[in-house]
Amino acid sequence: MNKKLNNKQRIEKFYSYFDRLNGKCWNWKGALCGGKYGAFYDGSKLIRAHRFSYELHKGIIPKNLVVMHACDNMKCVNPSHLSVGTMKDNIQDALKKGRMKVGEAFWCAKTNEETVNKIRAEFRKPFTFSEECKRLGEKYKVGWRTVYHIAKGVTWKHLL
């Protein structure tokens, strides 16, 4: 049975999984978590390598924040490429850099741009919101919640 590593052993193990290159990505050569992020086992739990690197070099990650990669390389553990932010910050960064699909290209899109534009154009004001969502949902063969999110601008924001 593996025994939990002490802090010095954890750090030594961490540094054994990549080569440090000045200014460049420190690519993780060990196991991957979810097929994307570097990870290693300290004898008691799986640790994500980029999070370990951030805490080792920069300090504790505040609660409810994520560690983001400026280099967009999920295997990178170079602390100069890492920063913390909210999940919203991370998603906005991904959208800005074209790493996240939107609209019809998004894997779970229920409709298309043409239909979204028609729904927005036909949405009546003033209205009984639930009745209008139901009416347009039936007309365009999508659920009333889909219509609601389109009308409120929750989804398909890039078309606003």
Secondary structure, 3 states (H helix, E strand, C coil): CCCCCCHHHHHHHHHCCCCCCCCCCCECCCCEECCCEEEEECCCCEEEHHHHHHHHHHCCCCCCCEEEECCCCCCECCHHHEEEECHHHHHHHHHHCCCCCCHHHCCCCCCCHHHHHHHHHHCCCCCCHHHHHHHHHHHHCCCHHHHHHHHHCCCCHHHC
